[in-house]
Amino acid sequence: MLVRRPSSGSSPFLPAVMAMTGLALSAAALTPDSAGAVSRPRAGRAHAARTAGTTACGGSQTVAYSPGLTTRPQEITIHGTSTLTRCVSSADPAITAARSTFHATGRLSCVSGRYSGTRKVTWNNGRTSTMSFTAVVSVNAGQSVVAIKGTVTDGEFDGQKWSAAYTMSTARPQSCATREGLPTVAGRLLLTVGSAVPGAAAPDLSRPTRH
């Protein structure tokens, strides 16, 4: 009787070893983490990495006050619209422009005051950001300047800090001295979302764009 010997390049134990190895790899892939859940990539971490960086925009803003601003502080309801045409974003390079609206209330005059509210920004990439904020009005070099700080509470850049500077100008400054007050103003808005990229300065958008 002849007994077949395995060929020199194989082993009778190889299929069993391969099967056991495959089971071990499958078990490792499904090993629960310390909380008892199967480990999977977290979407939140990927989103945070995608939105890290700074988004800076420059443009114009028009604001309406009810009642109108006067030389004496009073409770005011504020509505504003902005057009941001010069955006530079390290968080999302596709962002180049935006438009926004905001509503706020506070106590202010033509030269000073504080108010708080909510702004909604619609970016040119189709996404939106809802932002809460507080603002302080002061006079600098003869111009009324609003310093704004807040947090993105929903949508694009959720959870990030943001800030803005609004320099107001008016064609009817004498309206501040009337009973009706100053109803509207327009001016330049510089808005930044997020922290500056380490080792790089935020873009200077205060100068007009050259064509």
Kinemage of the C-alpha trace (Angstrom):
@kinemage 1
@onewidth
@group {chain A} dominant
@subgroup {mainchain}
@vectorlist {calphas} color= white
{ca met a 1} P 0.000 0.000 0.000
{ca leu a 2} L 1.391 3.403 -0.998
{ca val a 3} L 1.015 6.429 1.324
{ca arg a 4} L 0.927 9.864 -0.280
{ca arg a 5} L 3.317 12.359 1.176
{ca pro a 6} L 2.525 16.044 1.200
{ca ser a 7} L 4.435 18.094 -1.331
{ca ser a 8} L 7.557 19.901 -0.099
{ca gly a 9} L 5.902 23.396 -0.390
{ca ser a 10} L 2.794 22.740 1.750
{ca ser a 11} L 1.761 21.598 5.225
{ca pro a 12} L -1.316 19.651 6.311
{ca phe a 13} L -1.770 22.210 9.107
{ca leu a 14} L -1.860 25.302 6.817
{ca pro a 15} L -5.644 25.336 6.180
{ca ala a 16} L -6.352 25.092 9.908
{ca val a 17} L -3.900 27.903 10.734
{ca met a 18} L -5.394 30.164 8.078
{ca ala a 19} L -8.893 29.529 9.366
{ca met a 20} L -7.887 30.316 12.956
{ca thr a 21} L -6.060 33.480 11.834
{ca gly a 22} L -9.141 34.660 9.962
{ca leu a 23} L -11.318 34.152 13.041
{ca ala a 24} L -8.829 36.064 15.214
{ca leu a 25} L -8.771 39.035 12.850
{ca ser a 26} L -12.570 39.100 12.692
{ca ala a 27} L -12.787 39.029 16.485
{ca ala a 28} L -10.223 41.820 16.810
{ca ala a 29} L -12.169 44.022 14.389
{ca leu a 30} L -15.258 43.681 16.599
{ca thr a 31} L -13.515 44.029 19.972
{ca pro a 32} L -15.558 46.393 22.214
{ca asp a 33} L -13.852 49.487 23.566
{ca ser a 34} L -13.641 50.338 27.262
{ca ala a 35} L -17.260 51.536 27.230
{ca gly a 36} L -18.474 48.198 25.877
{ca ala a 37} L -19.325 49.436 22.386
{ca val a 38} L -17.763 48.327 19.137
{ca ser a 39} L -15.048 50.809 18.167
{ca arg a 40} L -15.868 52.823 15.055
{ca pro a 41} L -14.512 56.117 13.654
{ca arg a 42} L -16.295 59.070 15.202
{ca ala a 43} L -17.959 61.435 12.731
{ca gly a 44} L -17.559 64.292 15.215
{ca arg a 45} L -13.779 64.083 15.091
{ca ala a 46} L -13.772 64.153 11.279
{ca his a 47} L -16.131 67.151 11.321
{ca ala a 48} L -13.949 68.997 13.830
{ca ala a 49} L -10.872 68.415 11.686
{ca arg a 50} L -12.677 69.686 8.608
{ca thr a 51} L -13.843 72.899 10.249
{ca ala a 52} L -10.612 73.801 12.065
{ca gly a 53} L -9.027 77.083 11.020
{ca thr a 54} L -10.223 80.597 10.280
{ca thr a 55} L -12.893 82.020 7.998
{ca ala a 56} L -12.530 85.789 7.542
{ca cys a 57} L -14.868 87.979 5.494
{ca gly a 58} L -15.158 91.642 4.577
{ca gly a 59} L -18.216 93.451 3.262
{ca ser a 60} L -20.994 95.912 4.025
{ca gln a 61} L -23.840 96.041 6.517
{ca thr a 62} L -27.027 98.097 6.859
{ca val a 63} L -28.738 98.426 10.235
{ca ala a 64} L -32.205 99.733 11.167
{ca tyr a 65} L -33.119 100.934 14.681
{ca ser a 66} L -36.538 101.135 16.310
{ca pro a 67} L -36.923 103.695 17.726
{ca gly a 68} L -34.187 105.723 16.057
{ca leu a 69} L -30.873 106.410 17.803
{ca thr a 70} L -30.551 109.684 19.673
{ca thr a 71} L -27.934 111.314 21.861
{ca arg a 72} L -29.487 109.694 24.931
{ca pro a 73} L -29.359 105.901 25.578
{ca gln a 74} L -32.671 104.039 25.306
{ca glu a 75} L -34.011 100.546 24.706
{ca ile a 76} L -33.661 99.747 20.995
{ca thr a 77} L -34.701 96.911 18.686
{ca ile a 78} L -32.153 96.326 15.924
{ca his a 79} L -32.405 94.590 12.545
{ca gly a 80} L -29.462 94.246 10.160
{ca thr a 81} L -28.490 92.763 6.801
{ca ser a 82} L -24.967 92.074 5.568
{ca thr a 83} L -23.318 91.235 2.261
{ca leu a 84} L -19.876 89.614 2.573
{ca thr a 85} L -18.125 89.404 -0.779
{ca arg a 86} L -14.493 88.867 0.243
{ca cys a 87} L -14.144 85.670 2.278
{ca val a 88} L -10.947 83.660 2.803
{ca ser a 89} L -11.317 80.335 4.619
{ca ser a 90} L -8.719 77.807 5.742
{ca ala a 91} L -11.590 75.745 7.186
{ca asp a 92} L -13.414 75.415 3.854
{ca pro a 93} L -11.637 76.905 0.802
{ca ala a 94} L -14.928 76.749 -1.119
{ca ile a 95} L -16.264 79.645 0.983
{ca thr a 96} L -15.741 82.939 -0.854
{ca ala a 97} L -18.873 84.941 0.040
{ca ala a 98} L -21.871 85.064 2.355
{ca arg a 99} L -24.965 87.017 3.287
{ca ser a 100} L -26.487 87.386 6.726
{ca thr a 101} L -29.246 88.904 8.812
{ca phe a 102} L -29.398 89.615 12.527
{ca his a 103} L -31.850 90.699 15.196
{ca ala a 104} L -30.902 92.195 18.554
{ca thr a 105} L -32.079 94.317 21.458
{ca gly a 106} L -30.206 96.564 23.842
{ca arg a 107} L -29.736 99.990 25.342
{ca leu a 108} L -27.734 102.375 23.185
{ca ser a 109} L -27.347 105.840 21.703
{ca cys a 110} L -25.594 107.227 18.641
{ca val a 111} L -22.218 106.997 20.393
{ca ser a 112} L -22.411 104.236 22.999
{ca gly a 113} L -24.300 101.232 24.298
{ca arg a 114} L -24.558 97.448 24.400
{ca tyr a 115} L -26.839 94.936 22.747
{ca ser a 116} L -27.156 91.197 22.160
{ca gly a 117} L -28.867 89.008 19.621
{ca thr a 118} L -28.676 86.286 16.993
{ca arg a 119} L -27.155 86.345 13.514
{ca lys a 120} L -27.769 83.858 10.699
{ca val a 121} L -25.134 83.543 7.967
{ca thr a 122} L -25.764 81.796 4.651
{ca trp a 123} L -22.458 80.837 3.024
{ca asn a 124} L -21.975 80.468 -0.707
{ca asn a 125} L -21.419 76.711 -0.227
{ca gly a 126} L -25.104 76.387 0.685
{ca arg a 127} L -24.571 75.857 4.416
{ca thr a 128} L -25.737 78.174 7.196
{ca ser a 129} L -24.455 79.252 10.621
{ca thr a 130} L -26.541 80.482 13.548
{ca met a 131} L -24.543 82.760 15.844
{ca ser a 132} L -25.297 84.296 19.253
{ca phe a 133} L -23.454 87.512 20.115
{ca thr a 134} L -23.015 90.564 22.321
{ca ala a 135} L -21.906 93.953 20.981
{ca val a 136} L -20.415 97.140 22.428
{ca val a 137} L -20.670 100.534 20.687
{ca ser a 138} L -17.932 103.150 21.126
{ca val a 139} L -16.435 106.119 19.274
{ca asn a 140} L -12.999 105.864 17.678
{ca ala a 141} L -11.442 108.709 15.643
{ca gly a 142} L -14.838 110.326 15.251
{ca gln a 143} L -16.546 107.163 13.979
{ca ser a 144} L -18.942 104.882 15.828
{ca val a 145} L -17.473 101.382 15.998
{ca val a 146} L -19.241 98.205 17.149
{ca ala a 147} L -17.103 95.385 18.605
{ca ile a 148} L -18.947 92.054 18.367
{ca lys a 149} L -18.131 88.693 19.976
{ca gly a 150} L -20.071 85.450 20.104
{ca thr a 151} L -20.369 81.723 19.505
{ca val a 152} L -21.676 79.665 16.574
{ca thr a 153} L -24.603 77.734 18.080
{ca asp a 154} L -25.758 75.698 15.075
{ca gly a 155} L -24.809 74.706 11.523
{ca glu a 156} L -21.478 75.336 9.811
{ca phe a 157} L -18.649 75.891 12.363
{ca asp a 158} L -20.919 74.858 15.254
{ca gly a 159} L -19.242 75.515 18.602
{ca gln a 160} L -16.573 77.897 17.305
{ca lys a 161} L -16.068 81.462 18.521
{ca trp a 162} L -16.562 84.388 16.176
{ca ser a 163} L -15.981 88.127 16.242
{ca ala a 164} L -16.633 91.157 14.080
{ca ala a 165} L -15.978 94.882 13.839
{ca tyr a 166} L -18.620 97.162 12.349
{ca thr a 167} L -17.667 100.751 11.474
{ca met a 168} L -20.825 102.826 11.106
{ca ser a 169} L -21.329 105.851 8.913
{ca thr a 170} L -24.370 107.990 8.182
{ca ala a 171} L -25.319 110.707 5.751
{ca arg a 172} L -27.551 112.332 8.392
{ca pro a 173} L -25.597 112.640 11.660
{ca gln a 174} L -27.811 115.566 12.657
{ca ser a 175} L -30.675 113.084 13.050
{ca cys a 176} L -29.205 112.003 16.388
{ca ala a 177} L -30.282 115.362 17.834
{ca thr a 178} L -33.927 115.027 16.717
{ca arg a 179} L -36.845 113.473 18.585
{ca glu a 180} L -37.251 110.732 15.962
{ca gly a 181} L -33.555 109.907 16.038
{ca leu a 182} L -31.361 108.181 13.484
{ca pro a 183} L -33.349 105.357 11.810
{ca thr a 184} L -30.647 103.588 9.777
{ca val a 185} L -26.893 103.418 9.287
{ca ala a 186} L -24.570 101.645 6.858
{ca gly a 187} L -20.916 100.753 7.095
{ca arg a 188} L -18.065 98.283 6.736
{ca leu a 189} L -18.185 94.870 8.428
{ca leu a 190} L -15.178 92.607 9.093
{ca leu a 191} L -16.176 89.151 10.405
{ca thr a 192} L -14.007 86.226 11.524
{ca val a 193} L -15.034 82.716 12.596
{ca gly a 194} L -12.606 80.391 14.392
{ca ser a 195} L -9.097 80.702 15.763
{ca ala a 196} L -6.144 81.867 13.712
{ca val a 197} L -4.137 79.095 12.066
{ca pro a 198} L -0.930 78.485 14.123
{ca gly a 199} L 2.017 80.269 12.552
{ca ala a 200} L -0.140 82.301 10.148
{ca ala a 201} L -1.816 85.675 10.458
{ca ala a 202} L -5.477 86.174 9.655
{ca pro a 203} L -5.954 87.813 6.231
{ca asp a 204} L -6.261 91.611 6.196
{ca leu a 205} L -9.618 92.366 4.599
{ca ser a 206} L -9.790 96.021 5.627
{ca arg a 207} L -8.311 97.211 2.347
{ca pro a 208} L -10.392 97.383 -0.839
{ca thr a 209} L -9.877 94.524 -3.265
{ca arg a 210} L -7.986 95.479 -6.428
{ca his a 211} L -9.360 94.280 -9.759
